[in-house]
Amino acid sequence: MNNIRRERARSLRFVQIVFATLALISLTAALAVSTRGTDLGLPEGATYPISLAFLLVGVVDTVLLYAWEHIFARIDY
């Protein structure tokens, strides 16, 4: 029973790290595109939708992180 709890905690930690990393990468990409989009070769009209998409992906990753923690909190071994 101890092994299951240990693996469950390890799995939860791994998922937290993955979702948090993806959210940070998405937010960094949104910031980079919104501030330096034209320097990266993007048309000026495309920087807003692209940065908004990256921002929304970061928000969704954060929501999924909290949802995953809520699901794991309800499972009891």
Backbone as XML, in Angstrom:
<?xml version="1.0"?>
<chain id="A" units="angstrom">
  <residue number="1" name="MET">
    <atom name="N" x="0.817" y="-1.190" z="0.000"/>
    <atom name="CA" x="0.000" y="0.000" z="0.000"/>
    <atom name="C" x="0.863" y="1.256" z="0.000"/>
  </residue>
  <residue number="2" name="ASN">
    <atom name="N" x="2.011" y="1.168" z="0.650"/>
    <atom name="CA" x="2.917" y="2.302" z="0.698"/>
    <atom name="C" x="3.487" y="2.614" z="-0.686"/>
  </residue>
  <residue number="3" name="ASN">
    <atom name="N" x="3.739" y="1.557" z="-1.474"/>
    <atom name="CA" x="4.270" y="1.752" z="-2.821"/>
    <atom name="C" x="3.281" y="2.500" z="-3.706"/>
  </residue>
  <residue number="4" name="ILE">
    <atom name="N" x="2.010" y="2.192" z="-3.555"/>
    <atom name="CA" x="0.984" y="2.858" z="-4.356"/>
    <atom name="C" x="0.929" y="4.338" z="-4.017"/>
  </residue>
  <residue number="5" name="ARG">
    <atom name="N" x="0.970" y="4.663" z="-2.743"/>
    <atom name="CA" x="0.945" y="6.078" z="-2.341"/>
    <atom name="C" x="2.180" y="6.823" z="-2.820"/>
  </residue>
  <residue number="6" name="ARG">
    <atom name="N" x="3.317" y="6.164" z="-2.750"/>
    <atom name="CA" x="4.554" y="6.798" z="-3.191"/>
    <atom name="C" x="4.522" y="7.048" z="-4.701"/>
  </residue>
  <residue number="7" name="GLU">
    <atom name="N" x="4.065" y="6.061" z="-5.466"/>
    <atom name="CA" x="3.960" y="6.220" z="-6.917"/>
    <atom name="C" x="2.905" y="7.265" z="-7.284"/>
  </residue>
  <residue number="8" name="ARG">
    <atom name="N" x="1.832" y="7.300" z="-6.534"/>
    <atom name="CA" x="0.786" y="8.298" z="-6.773"/>
    <atom name="C" x="1.336" y="9.704" z="-6.542"/>
  </residue>
  <residue number="9" name="ALA">
    <atom name="N" x="2.089" y="9.891" z="-5.477"/>
    <atom name="CA" x="2.683" y="11.196" z="-5.188"/>
    <atom name="C" x="3.710" y="11.568" z="-6.253"/>
  </residue>
  <residue number="10" name="ARG">
    <atom name="N" x="4.486" y="10.605" z="-6.690"/>
    <atom name="CA" x="5.472" y="10.860" z="-7.742"/>
    <atom name="C" x="4.795" y="11.224" z="-9.058"/>
  </residue>
  <residue number="11" name="SER">
    <atom name="N" x="3.727" y="10.527" z="-9.390"/>
    <atom name="CA" x="2.990" y="10.808" z="-10.617"/>
    <atom name="C" x="2.348" y="12.190" z="-10.568"/>
  </residue>
  <residue number="12" name="LEU">
    <atom name="N" x="1.784" y="12.534" z="-9.439"/>
    <atom name="CA" x="1.178" y="13.852" z="-9.276"/>
    <atom name="C" x="2.223" y="14.944" z="-9.429"/>
  </residue>
  <residue number="13" name="ARG">
    <atom name="N" x="3.372" y="14.752" z="-8.845"/>
    <atom name="CA" x="4.446" y="15.743" z="-8.933"/>
    <atom name="C" x="4.921" y="15.893" z="-10.379"/>
  </residue>
  <residue number="14" name="PHE">
    <atom name="N" x="5.045" y="14.786" z="-11.094"/>
    <atom name="CA" x="5.463" y="14.830" z="-12.485"/>
    <atom name="C" x="4.457" y="15.608" z="-13.336"/>
  </residue>
  <residue number="15" name="VAL">
    <atom name="N" x="3.180" y="15.332" z="-13.142"/>
    <atom name="CA" x="2.138" y="16.028" z="-13.907"/>
    <atom name="C" x="2.132" y="17.515" z="-13.571"/>
  </residue>
  <residue number="16" name="GLN">
    <atom name="N" x="2.332" y="17.849" z="-12.303"/>
    <atom name="CA" x="2.394" y="19.256" z="-11.910"/>
    <atom name="C" x="3.547" y="19.965" z="-12.609"/>
  </residue>
  <residue number="17" name="ILE">
    <atom name="N" x="4.697" y="19.326" z="-12.656"/>
    <atom name="CA" x="5.862" y="19.935" z="-13.292"/>
    <atom name="C" x="5.633" y="20.111" z="-14.793"/>
  </residue>
  <residue number="18" name="VAL">
    <atom name="N" x="5.060" y="19.105" z="-15.436"/>
    <atom name="CA" x="4.831" y="19.180" z="-16.879"/>
    <atom name="C" x="3.845" y="20.295" z="-17.215"/>
  </residue>
  <residue number="19" name="PHE">
    <atom name="N" x="2.701" y="20.341" z="-16.526"/>
    <atom name="CA" x="1.708" y="21.367" z="-16.831"/>
    <atom name="C" x="2.215" y="22.766" z="-16.483"/>
  </residue>
  <residue number="20" name="ALA">
    <atom name="N" x="2.935" y="22.907" z="-15.395"/>
    <atom name="CA" x="3.478" y="24.217" z="-15.031"/>
    <atom name="C" x="4.526" y="24.673" z="-16.043"/>
  </residue>
  <residue number="21" name="THR">
    <atom name="N" x="5.355" y="23.753" z="-16.505"/>
    <atom name="CA" x="6.357" y="24.095" z="-17.512"/>
    <atom name="C" x="5.701" y="24.503" z="-18.824"/>
  </residue>
  <residue number="22" name="LEU">
    <atom name="N" x="4.687" y="23.758" z="-19.247"/>
    <atom name="CA" x="3.979" y="24.115" z="-20.475"/>
    <atom name="C" x="3.296" y="25.475" z="-20.353"/>
  </residue>
  <residue number="23" name="ALA">
    <atom name="N" x="2.722" y="25.760" z="-19.203"/>
    <atom name="CA" x="2.081" y="27.057" z="-18.997"/>
    <atom name="C" x="3.099" y="28.183" z="-19.048"/>
  </residue>
  <residue number="24" name="LEU">
    <atom name="N" x="4.248" y="27.999" z="-18.404"/>
    <atom name="CA" x="5.284" y="29.037" z="-18.433"/>
    <atom name="C" x="5.849" y="29.248" z="-19.834"/>
  </residue>
  <residue number="25" name="ILE">
    <atom name="N" x="6.043" y="28.182" z="-20.569"/>
    <atom name="CA" x="6.532" y="28.300" z="-21.943"/>
    <atom name="C" x="5.513" y="29.044" z="-22.806"/>
  </residue>
  <residue number="26" name="SER">
    <atom name="N" x="4.242" y="28.725" z="-22.631"/>
    <atom name="CA" x="3.199" y="29.395" z="-23.403"/>
    <atom name="C" x="3.121" y="30.878" z="-23.069"/>
  </residue>
  <residue number="27" name="LEU">
    <atom name="N" x="3.219" y="31.211" z="-21.799"/>
    <atom name="CA" x="3.173" y="32.616" z="-21.407"/>
    <atom name="C" x="4.408" y="33.375" z="-21.889"/>
  </residue>
  <residue number="28" name="THR">
    <atom name="N" x="5.553" y="32.725" z="-21.866"/>
    <atom name="CA" x="6.769" y="33.342" z="-22.385"/>
    <atom name="C" x="6.662" y="33.562" z="-23.893"/>
  </residue>
  <residue number="29" name="ALA">
    <atom name="N" x="6.107" y="32.596" z="-24.596"/>
    <atom name="CA" x="5.919" y="32.743" z="-26.037"/>
    <atom name="C" x="4.932" y="33.868" z="-26.344"/>
  </residue>
  <residue number="30" name="ALA">
    <atom name="N" x="3.879" y="33.983" z="-25.545"/>
    <atom name="CA" x="2.912" y="35.071" z="-25.737"/>
    <atom name="C" x="3.580" y="36.421" z="-25.548"/>
  </residue>
  <residue number="31" name="LEU">
    <atom name="N" x="4.405" y="36.537" z="-24.535"/>
    <atom name="CA" x="5.111" y="37.785" z="-24.291"/>
    <atom name="C" x="6.095" y="38.091" z="-25.420"/>
  </residue>
  <residue number="32" name="ALA">
    <atom name="N" x="6.806" y="37.076" z="-25.864"/>
    <atom name="CA" x="7.779" y="37.275" z="-26.946"/>
    <atom name="C" x="7.095" y="37.691" z="-28.243"/>
  </residue>
  <residue number="33" name="VAL">
    <atom name="N" x="5.997" y="37.055" z="-28.565"/>
    <atom name="CA" x="5.297" y="37.390" z="-29.805"/>
    <atom name="C" x="4.664" y="38.773" z="-29.717"/>
  </residue>
  <residue number="34" name="SER">
    <atom name="N" x="4.122" y="39.113" z="-28.561"/>
    <atom name="CA" x="3.458" y="40.420" z="-28.453"/>
    <atom name="C" x="4.446" y="41.573" z="-28.459"/>
  </residue>
  <residue number="35" name="THR">
    <atom name="N" x="5.658" y="41.355" z="-27.929"/>
    <atom name="CA" x="6.619" y="42.450" z="-27.885"/>
    <atom name="C" x="7.576" y="42.453" z="-29.077"/>
  </residue>
  <residue number="36" name="ARG">
    <atom name="N" x="7.935" y="41.286" z="-29.578"/>
    <atom name="CA" x="8.933" y="41.185" z="-30.648"/>
    <atom name="C" x="8.416" y="40.430" z="-31.866"/>
  </residue>
  <residue number="37" name="GLY">
    <atom name="N" x="7.121" y="40.409" z="-32.059"/>
    <atom name="CA" x="6.550" y="39.641" z="-33.168"/>
    <atom name="C" x="7.027" y="40.099" z="-34.528"/>
  </residue>
  <residue number="38" name="THR">
    <atom name="N" x="7.094" y="41.410" z="-34.730"/>
    <atom name="CA" x="7.556" y="41.906" z="-36.031"/>
    <atom name="C" x="9.044" y="41.629" z="-36.237"/>
  </residue>
  <residue number="39" name="ASP">
    <atom name="N" x="9.818" y="41.638" z="-35.146"/>
    <atom name="CA" x="11.243" y="41.302" z="-35.255"/>
    <atom name="C" x="11.448" y="39.826" z="-35.602"/>
  </residue>
  <residue number="40" name="LEU">
    <atom name="N" x="10.474" y="39.002" z="-35.245"/>
    <atom name="CA" x="10.553" y="37.572" z="-35.546"/>
    <atom name="C" x="10.073" y="37.252" z="-36.961"/>
  </residue>
  <residue number="41" name="GLY">
    <atom name="N" x="9.637" y="38.280" z="-37.684"/>
    <atom name="CA" x="9.201" y="38.081" z="-39.064"/>
    <atom name="C" x="7.714" y="37.881" z="-39.222"/>
  </residue>
  <residue number="42" name="LEU">
    <atom name="N" x="6.941" y="38.121" z="-38.189"/>
    <atom name="CA" x="5.493" y="37.978" z="-38.279"/>
    <atom name="C" x="4.878" y="39.281" z="-38.779"/>
  </residue>
  <residue number="43" name="PRO">
    <atom name="N" x="3.799" y="39.182" z="-39.546"/>
    <atom name="CA" x="3.111" y="40.403" z="-39.951"/>
    <atom name="C" x="2.524" y="41.097" z="-38.720"/>
  </residue>
  <residue number="44" name="GLU">
    <atom name="N" x="2.451" y="42.416" z="-38.770"/>
    <atom name="CA" x="2.000" y="43.172" z="-37.601"/>
    <atom name="C" x="0.578" y="42.803" z="-37.185"/>
  </residue>
  <residue number="45" name="GLY">
    <atom name="N" x="-0.274" y="42.494" z="-38.139"/>
    <atom name="CA" x="-1.652" y="42.130" z="-37.820"/>
    <atom name="C" x="-1.786" y="40.746" z="-37.200"/>
  </residue>
  <residue number="46" name="ALA">
    <atom name="N" x="-0.768" y="39.932" z="-37.309"/>
    <atom name="CA" x="-0.839" y="38.558" z="-36.806"/>
    <atom name="C" x="-0.305" y="38.423" z="-35.388"/>
  </residue>
  <residue number="47" name="THR">
    <atom name="N" x="0.375" y="39.439" z="-34.881"/>
    <atom name="CA" x="0.989" y="39.292" z="-33.565"/>
    <atom name="C" x="-0.053" y="39.201" z="-32.455"/>
  </residue>
  <residue number="48" name="TYR">
    <atom name="N" x="-1.131" y="39.971" z="-32.556"/>
    <atom name="CA" x="-2.155" y="39.938" z="-31.506"/>
    <atom name="C" x="-2.845" y="38.577" z="-31.415"/>
  </residue>
  <residue number="49" name="PRO">
    <atom name="N" x="-3.379" y="38.016" z="-32.523"/>
    <atom name="CA" x="-4.034" y="36.706" z="-32.401"/>
    <atom name="C" x="-3.091" y="35.590" z="-31.950"/>
  </residue>
  <residue number="50" name="ILE">
    <atom name="N" x="-1.848" y="35.647" z="-32.418"/>
    <atom name="CA" x="-0.902" y="34.599" z="-32.031"/>
    <atom name="C" x="-0.562" y="34.699" z="-30.551"/>
  </residue>
  <residue number="51" name="SER">
    <atom name="N" x="-0.318" y="35.906" z="-30.061"/>
    <atom name="CA" x="-0.011" y="36.061" z="-28.632"/>
    <atom name="C" x="-1.229" y="35.733" z="-27.773"/>
  </residue>
  <residue number="52" name="LEU">
    <atom name="N" x="-2.419" y="36.055" z="-28.255"/>
    <atom name="CA" x="-3.637" y="35.696" z="-27.517"/>
    <atom name="C" x="-3.802" y="34.178" z="-27.449"/>
  </residue>
  <residue number="53" name="ALA">
    <atom name="N" x="-3.478" y="33.493" z="-28.544"/>
    <atom name="CA" x="-3.567" y="32.028" z="-28.546"/>
    <atom name="C" x="-2.588" y="31.417" z="-27.548"/>
  </residue>
  <residue number="54" name="PHE">
    <atom name="N" x="-1.352" y="31.918" z="-27.526"/>
    <atom name="CA" x="-0.392" y="31.419" z="-26.543"/>
    <atom name="C" x="-0.851" y="31.710" z="-25.123"/>
  </residue>
  <residue number="55" name="LEU">
    <atom name="N" x="-1.431" y="32.877" z="-24.910"/>
    <atom name="CA" x="-1.940" y="33.230" z="-23.588"/>
    <atom name="C" x="-3.069" y="32.292" z="-23.163"/>
  </residue>
  <residue number="56" name="LEU">
    <atom name="N" x="-3.977" y="31.992" z="-24.078"/>
    <atom name="CA" x="-5.076" y="31.075" z="-23.767"/>
    <atom name="C" x="-4.575" y="29.662" z="-23.490"/>
  </residue>
  <residue number="57" name="VAL">
    <atom name="N" x="-3.564" y="29.225" z="-24.211"/>
    <atom name="CA" x="-2.981" y="27.899" z="-23.953"/>
    <atom name="C" x="-2.368" y="27.862" z="-22.557"/>
  </residue>
  <residue number="58" name="GLY">
    <atom name="N" x="-1.700" y="28.934" z="-22.154"/>
    <atom name="CA" x="-1.144" y="29.001" z="-20.799"/>
    <atom name="C" x="-2.216" y="28.961" z="-19.735"/>
  </residue>
  <residue number="59" name="VAL">
    <atom name="N" x="-3.331" y="29.642" z="-19.979"/>
    <atom name="CA" x="-4.443" y="29.635" z="-19.022"/>
    <atom name="C" x="-5.066" y="28.245" z="-18.946"/>
  </residue>
  <residue number="60" name="VAL">
    <atom name="N" x="-5.262" y="27.607" z="-20.097"/>
    <atom name="CA" x="-5.838" y="26.259" z="-20.114"/>
    <atom name="C" x="-4.913" y="25.267" z="-19.413"/>
  </residue>
  <residue number="61" name="ASP">
    <atom name="N" x="-3.617" y="25.388" z="-19.611"/>
    <atom name="CA" x="-2.667" y="24.515" z="-18.906"/>
    <atom name="C" x="-2.786" y="24.695" z="-17.389"/>
  </residue>
  <residue number="62" name="THR">
    <atom name="N" x="-2.928" y="25.925" z="-16.945"/>
    <atom name="CA" x="-3.069" y="26.185" z="-15.512"/>
    <atom name="C" x="-4.366" y="25.596" z="-14.977"/>
  </residue>
  <residue number="63" name="VAL">
    <atom name="N" x="-5.443" y="25.741" z="-15.719"/>
    <atom name="CA" x="-6.724" y="25.165" z="-15.300"/>
    <atom name="C" x="-6.633" y="23.641" z="-15.245"/>
  </residue>
  <residue number="64" name="LEU">
    <atom name="N" x="-5.972" y="23.043" z="-16.233"/>
    <atom name="CA" x="-5.800" y="21.589" z="-16.223"/>
    <atom name="C" x="-4.947" y="21.130" z="-15.047"/>
  </residue>
  <residue number="65" name="LEU">
    <atom name="N" x="-3.982" y="21.922" z="-14.668"/>
    <atom name="CA" x="-3.161" y="21.598" z="-13.506"/>
    <atom name="C" x="-4.020" y="21.519" z="-12.253"/>
  </residue>
  <residue number="66" name="TYR">
    <atom name="N" x="-4.871" y="22.506" z="-12.050"/>
    <atom name="CA" x="-5.745" y="22.493" z="-10.874"/>
    <atom name="C" x="-6.790" y="21.384" z="-10.962"/>
  </residue>
  <residue number="67" name="ALA">
    <atom name="N" x="-7.298" y="21.119" z="-12.159"/>
    <atom name="CA" x="-8.269" y="20.035" z="-12.316"/>
    <atom name="C" x="-7.619" y="18.690" z="-12.008"/>
  </residue>
  <residue number="68" name="TRP">
    <atom name="N" x="-6.397" y="18.484" z="-12.472"/>
    <atom name="CA" x="-5.691" y="17.235" z="-12.213"/>
    <atom name="C" x="-5.465" y="17.042" z="-10.715"/>
  </residue>
  <residue number="69" name="GLU">
    <atom name="N" x="-5.096" y="18.121" z="-10.018"/>
    <atom name="CA" x="-4.912" y="18.030" z="-8.566"/>
    <atom name="C" x="-6.228" y="17.701" z="-7.874"/>
  </residue>
  <residue number="70" name="HIS">
    <atom name="N" x="-7.310" y="18.260" z="-8.370"/>
    <atom name="CA" x="-8.623" y="17.976" z="-7.777"/>
    <atom name="C" x="-9.004" y="16.511" z="-7.992"/>
  </residue>
  <residue number="71" name="ILE">
    <atom name="N" x="-8.723" y="15.986" z="-9.181"/>
    <atom name="CA" x="-9.022" y="14.580" z="-9.460"/>
    <atom name="C" x="-8.184" y="13.682" z="-8.565"/>
  </residue>
  <residue number="72" name="PHE">
    <atom name="N" x="-6.899" y="13.981" z="-8.420"/>
    <atom name="CA" x="-6.030" y="13.160" z="-7.585"/>
    <atom name="C" x="-6.424" y="13.244" z="-6.112"/>
  </residue>
  <residue number="73" name="ALA">
    <atom name="N" x="-6.954" y="14.378" z="-5.687"/>
    <atom name="CA" x="-7.354" y="14.519" z="-4.278"/>
    <atom name="C" x="-8.554" y="13.642" z="-3.956"/>
  </residue>
  <residue number="74" name="ARG">
    <atom name="N" x="-9.372" y="13.354" z="-4.943"/>
    <atom name="CA" x="-10.578" y="12.552" z="-4.720"/>
    <atom name="C" x="-10.303" y="11.054" z="-4.731"/>
  </residue>
  <residue number="75" name="ILE">
    <atom name="N" x="-9.179" y="10.622" z="-5.328"/>
    <atom name="CA" x="-8.840" y="9.198" z="-5.399"/>
    <atom name="C" x="-8.139" y="8.803" z="-4.114"/>
  </residue>
  <residue number="76" name="ASP">
    <atom name="N" x="-8.621" y="7.761" z="-3.494"/>
    <atom name="CA" x="-8.014" y="7.284" z="-2.261"/>
    <atom name="C" x="-7.669" y="5.815" z="-2.401"/>
  </residue>
  <residue number="77" name="TYR">
    <atom name="N" x="-6.427" y="5.492" z="-2.138"/>
    <atom name="CA" x="-5.980" y="4.085" z="-2.224"/>
    <atom name="C" x="-5.831" y="3.516" z="-0.848"/>
  </residue>
</chain>
